[in-house]
């Protein structure tokens, strides 16, 4: 983070694994983190191999995934998963509606990755005397966003 900005933490983020229901029917169950290594991966990371550390409470596991598709655009990765192209890693707040509608399946729901970052931040320029509207927006975001994401 550059020295000339101020970062305030809003809340933690969780990144989970998702795929389309037909993909899961075709490919079969994914019951352990090691099972992810045999799935076509729709990756938010670059590279021919993507090493991930996964967390479940106090337990950890490692997996090295081989991307079928790589993109930093999570909407694109979601669309690929909905078309049954593979398993992708997405933030849970982004997928809740599609999981509830049955269009997307969450794999290994207890396990998550923080490789994409585990915190949502508000980043501003330093200012001893912020304008009231900016401060009101920051206060509103700090009050409301954690609750909204916690429901996801």
N, C-alpha and C positions, 0 to 999 in steps of 0.2 A: 504494500500500500504506500503511495507517495506520502512524503512528509507534509505536503501542503493541503491535505484533506483531513477531515475528522470522520471517523467511522463509528457509528453507534449500532450495537447489536439489537436486532428486533426479536429474533427467536431462532431456534434450531430448525434445520431442514432435514428430512429423511429422504434418501433416494432408494427406491425399491425396484425389483425386477417385474416386468409385465410382458404379456403376450396376448395374442388374440385367442379366443376359445377354440377355433378350428385348428390353429397351430398346435395347441396343447393336445387335442384329440389325435392329431397326426403324429406328433413327435413323441408323445408319452409324458408321464409325470416327471417332475423335477422336484426331488424330495430332499436333496442335500446341496450345499454350495458346490461340491465337486461335480454334481450333475450339470451345472451351468457350463462347464468346460466342453461339453459335447453338443451344446446348442449353437445354432447360428446367432451371432450377437449383433445387435443394432446399437452401435457404440457412440456415446457422446464424447469419446476420446479418440485421438489419432494414434496410429501405430498398427503394426501387423499383429502384435500381441498386446493385450491390455491386462496388466496385473492389477487385481483388486483385493483389498483387504475388506472382509465382511464382518459385521458385528451383530451379535444377538445377546443382549444383556451383558454379561461379563465374558462370554465366549467370543472367540474370533476364529476366522477361517480365511484361507487364501484361495484365490482362483485366478487362473490366467486364461482369458477369453480371447477368441479369434474373431475379429469383426467381419461380418458380411458387408456391412454398411457403416460408415463413420460420418458423423455430422454433429456440429455444435448446436444445430437447430432442433430443439426438443419437440417442436410441433411436427417437423418432418419425421423424426424417429417415432413419434406416436402414430402418425399416419402409416408408416411402414409396419408397425406392430399390428395395427388394425387390419392391415392387408395380409396378415399371417406370414410375414417374411422372417420372423425370428423373435428373439427375446431382447428387450431393451431395458435400460436403466433410466428411470424418470423420477422426478420429485413427486411425492405422494399427493401434494395439494393439486397437482396438475391432472391427476388421473381419476380422482374420486368419482366424478359423475359417470365416467365410462365404465368403471368397475361396478357401480351400483346398477347401471343399465344392462350389465352382462355383456358389453361389447369388448371388455378387456378383463384379463385374469391376472391377479397378482400372484407371483411365484414366491415361495419361501417368505411368507409375510412377516415372520419374526426377524429376518435378516435384512440388513441395510448396508449401504456403502456410503462413505463420506468423501470419496475421491473428488467429487464435484464441488465440495465445500459443504460444510455442515451448519453454516450460519447465514442468516439473512441480515444484511446490514443496510443502514441508511448512511449514505456518504454525502457529506457537504463540505463546502469550503469553511475554513475557520473564520469565525466572526464573533467578537465579544458581545456585539449588540445585534442579534438577528432581528429582522423585521418581524412584527407580530404575526403576519400571515404565515411566514415560513415556520416559525416556532409552533404555531397552532397546528400546521400540517404534520410536523414531526411528532408532536404530542399525540395527535389523533392516530397516526400510524403505529406509534409505540403502544397505544392502548388497545387498538382493534385488531391489528394483523396477527399477533400471536394467537389470539382466540380463534380467528378464522382458520388459520393453518392447523391448529390443534384438532379441529373437527374433521380435517381432511384425512 
